Amino acid sequence: MAVAESWGGPESEAKRIWLIGVVVDMYEERPPNNQNGSIGGLDYIDTEEILSQAFFDEFGAHLEDGSPRDIAGQLRKAWAEAVVGDMSYSNELYGKYEKEKNKKVSGFTRGEDEEIPYYSDESDGEDEHMQDTQPAHPAQPKQPKPEKVIDDDGFEVVQKKK
């Protein structure tokens, strides 16, 4: 949906491909371990966190619908089957992607970012009164800087402030 709706701007498709590559690389960094029966790859939580962060960073979407968890489960299942040479679930997911990739999402509207005021409601208008007042103490005129003193070797001598 983020790519179809161009949430990531004109580079949305490239961002999708990049994200797939990142996830695949991270799964491949943890190969299966036949000694302890581990299928390797990332666990659900790591996968979910990576997806959530990437969607926020690249597409500006804070996903609260559980989709990162669902996708993490699908990736984990596809990885577990692929490790033993079974590509049927991966092929099923790819078939669904091919079927759905060009469909627009109907009835979906992207929410507006919530504006959070910097100041609380209690302080509204208080700053306006301060603009009209004069400072309590007028600024002191700056005194001219003393001339630089250079020693015999050509270095500037640091002098104490008066």
Helices and strands as residue ranges (DSSP letters): G 9-11, H 12-28, H 44-59, H 67-83, H 88-100, G 121-123, H 126-131, E 149-150, E 156-157
